[in-house]
Amino acid sequence: MLVGSTESRPTNCARYVSGRATLCGAAPNLIKGNAQAHTSAVFGIAPQLWYTKYMLRFTKMNGAGNDFVMIDNRTGEVRLSPEQIAKICDRHRGVGADGILLIEPATNGADFRMRYYNSDGGEAEMCGNGARCFARFAEKIAGAGKDLSFETPAGIIAAHLHGELVTLNMSEPSDLQLNVTLAVGYETRNIHFINTGVPHVVVPVVNIEEVDVPREGAAIRRHEMFAPRGANVNFLERCGGNKIAIRTYERGVENETLACGTGVVASALIFAMTEKTDGPIGVVVRGGNELSVDFRRDGERFTKVTLTGPAEFAFEGMIEL
């Protein structure tokens, strides 16, 4: 059962949905049903009908169409299994999202800790679009201000908020490999590779609209060269000047997504390297937004890499676990 609204609610209220009542306005993110007398008095529901499962508070956000369920876990009370994560991300039986982000206390001097899980329940090192949403979420619920930092498995990320846009100082990319010949089925593809917090393959194409992203992306994502964890796959089309368009197949989601922040960065850096150009580079994603990637390039090394793009609130709600 999912209850959600963008409207403010009274502190002590109850909502009745599909034969069940949910209490709203309590402080914890996890609320256990244990209010039979109050519920019966208000709605006339027999005590035995009051459910005992947990209700989880969440906020829904998206970064350039890449959508996430945001959870405040600063108290450490939320512990989700892979099955629960998959259920929450299910677009028919849950909230629906490409992944889940939890805000937690930092352990290494940053302001916060960001935990990111793909919709299959697996934890990932970094998510660029999710990190922008994380920064705005932290500013909203914790008063973090316009400049903040948070730890990830890919390193400490710094963020600056300006309106609905967020600029991230990304971790330094690694493992750059250019012009790699990859045998995929009966074909060979010329691909590039770089790790921008998570591993990314970049495949130059003439027209991204003609690419079967789910099929071709899945074949490359699971290629033995990238075993055992696999890689994300980006198809890149040059658009003239310092502008490119990409489509991305994301591991963990196991499908094309409307945007991938680390894929945007990976594609922009590969473009800069192969075209011998400097930033900023505009990157148009499948969702229609244009993100900006800037950097300093010294030979084959990139430093001071930034990613700028939108992060938008959609709605808030509660879901039964």
Buried (B, 14 or more C-beta within 10 A) or exposed (E): EBBBEEEEEEEEEBEEEEEBBBBBEEEBBBBEBEBBEBBBEBBEBEEEEBEEEBBBBBBBBBBBBBBBBBBBBBEEEBEBEEEBBBBBBEEEEBBBBBBBBBBBEBEEEBBBBBBBBBBBBBBBBBBBBBBBBBBBBBBBEBEBEEEBBBBBBBBBBBBBBEEEBBBBBBBBBEEBEBEEEBEEEEEEBEBBBBBBBBBBBBBBBEEBEEBEBEEBBBBBBBBEBBEEEBBBBBBBBBEEEBBBBBBBBBBBBBBBBBBBBBBBBBBBBBBBBBEEEEBBBBBBBBBEBBBBBBBEBEEEEBEEBBBBBBBBBBEBBBBBB
